[in-house]
Amino acid sequence: MRMSRFAALTSSLLLAASAALFGASQASAAQADFGYVALGDSYSSGLGAGNYDGASGNCKRTTRAYPALWAAAHSPQTFAFTACSGARTGDVLSSQLGPLNSGTDLVSITIGGNDAGFSDVMTTCVLQSESTCVNRVNQAKAYVDSTLPGQLDQVYNAIDSRAPAARVVVLGYPRFYKLNGTCTSGLTEGERAAINGAADYLNAAIAKRAANHGFAFASVAGAFTGHEICSGSPWLHSVNWLNIAESYHPTASGQSGGYLPVLTNAA
């Protein structure tokens, strides 16, 4: 596992502060040039959190997303935010890797959910029968077994080749539902359990590929426990017919209370 470059930055800044306290002339030399690049899909761009940057267009990036919140709290020397709503692994490869270089210290990413058919799974489960929903979930799991690992490998290899010294944090996806909770989503308990199981299945596959590349996998399932849909304090949007794209995405509280502390601990 790679050492945390943010930890190295912290040590460097402490050294610089100590040198300044004692009048050392090389205090400025101890300060590090720390670069952070945030890649990924809608869970990283911040879809669902609101206050979108109009310049990001359909990518729906927002200052309420965990990468922007982390950057605001830690003030890296450079911060590139290329995550985009709807992104698949191929989109990361074709349009998000430009800011990566040998000086990049931290990379964060969520990717794989759209490749596995996240949107179609949820649409099927909301509109069709329980058996059809479960069948569609099983199709997605089969894709995770057969195809997704190779796609993730391509992305992880590309990140490693462009930013070989970076600490890479691969964040997972939350479970959507609190089972046996108070819910008006219209889904059966069996459908909710199947969807939660699919999230765990996807996360396990992503974690395995990340580990094989020496990257850190950061689960958010624990952070969202007690804040799923059907809980008393959800950090995820349920189906929203007035803004369908935001359905099943973290709210601003999910970004700040769920994803941000997980990245902070892993970085």
C-alpha positions, -999 to +999 in steps of 0.1 A: +000+000+000+013+034-009+021+058+019-002+088+023+012+118+005-011+140+025+006+127+056+039+136+041+026+171+033+015+175+069+049+165+083+065+189+059+044+218+070+050+210+106+087+209+099+085+242+081+066+257+111+093+245+135+120+259+114+103+292+113+099+292+150+136+287+155+147+311+128+160+286+103+166+300+068+154+270+049+118+269+063+103+276+029+122+247+013+103+223+036+069+233+022+055+208-002+038+214-036+007+192-031-015+183-060-050+167-058-070+154-088-106+142-084-119+118-110-151+097-114-188+097-119-218+115-104-210+104-068-178+124-071-191+153-092-218+159-066-250+152-084-278+154-059-261+180-037-273+210-056-255+243-063-241+231-095-213+249-114-230+261-147-196+259-164-195+221-158-226+216-179-240+181-177-212+170-155-230+186-126-199+194-105-206+213-073-186+229-044-208+207-022-192+175-035-166+157-013-136+165-035-143+203-034-150+201+003-117+183+009-098+208-012-114+237+006-104+222+040-068+213+031-058+239+005-037+218-019-014+238-041-033+225-071-068+210-074-083+196-106-119+184-105-128+164-136-154+140-122-185+140-144-221+128-139-229+098-160-192+088-165-182+053-172-147+039-172-142+048-209-151+084-201-125+086-174-099+073-199-110+096-227-116+129-209-106+130-172-070+121-169-054+153-184-045+169-150-026+138-138+012+141-138+043+130-119+037+157-094+002+146-085+001+135-048-036+125-043-062+110-066-097+101-057-123+083-078-157+066-078-163+046-110-180+014-121-216+019-111-226+032-145-207+005-164-226-021-143-260-005-153-269+014-122-295+036-138-312+008-157-313-014-126-330+013-106-355+021-134-364-016-137-369-021-100-390+010-096-413+004-126-415-034-129-421-065-108-400-079-080-389-109-101-379-086-130-360-064-106-341-093-091-333-107-126-319-073-136-298-071-105-284-106-112-276-094-148-257-065-133-238-088-110-228-111-139-214-080-157-194-071-125-180-106-126-172-109-164-164-074-177-160-047-151-127-060-136-109-055-170-125-020-174-113-010-139-078-023-146-076-001-177-085+030-156-062+021-127-033+013-150-038+047-167-038+065-134-007+047-122+012+054-154+004+092-153+007+097-116+031+070-103+038+088-070+002+096-061-019+082-032-049+068-050-082+065-030-109+045-047-142+052-029-172+028-029-209+033-031-234+033-002-262+008+003-294+025-007-320+012+017-325+007+054-342-026+055-374-029+077-374+009+078-402+033+073-404+037+035-427+051+009-405+043-021-429+018-035-403-010-037-408-043-019-385-054+009-371-081-014-362-055-041-345-033-015-325-062-002-315-072-038-304-036-045-284-035-013-268-068-021-258-055-056-241-025-040-221-048-017-212-070-047-200-041-068-180-027-039-163-060-033-152-062-069-140-026-070-121-031-037-103-062-051-092-045-083-080-014-063-060-036-039-044-054-068-031-020-081-018-009-047-046+016-043-066+023-011-103+013-012-124+034+011-159+020+019-187+045+026-212+018+037-205+024+074-207+062+071-241+059+055-255+034+080-285+050+096-288+075+068-301+052+040-334+057+022-362+046+045-342+057+076-352+087+097-324+108+084-316+099+048-285+112+031-296+098-003-324+110-025-352+085-032-369+085-066-376+121-075-400+124-104-394+162-105-356+158-109-351+122-119-314+125-124-308+132-087-326+100-076-305+076-056-276+101-053-262+116-021-276+148-008-253+176+004-253+160+038-243+127+022-213+144+006-202+162+037-212+137+063-206+105+044-180+108+017-158+136+030-147+120+063-141+087+045-117+104+020-101+124+048-093+093+067-080+075+037-059+103+022 
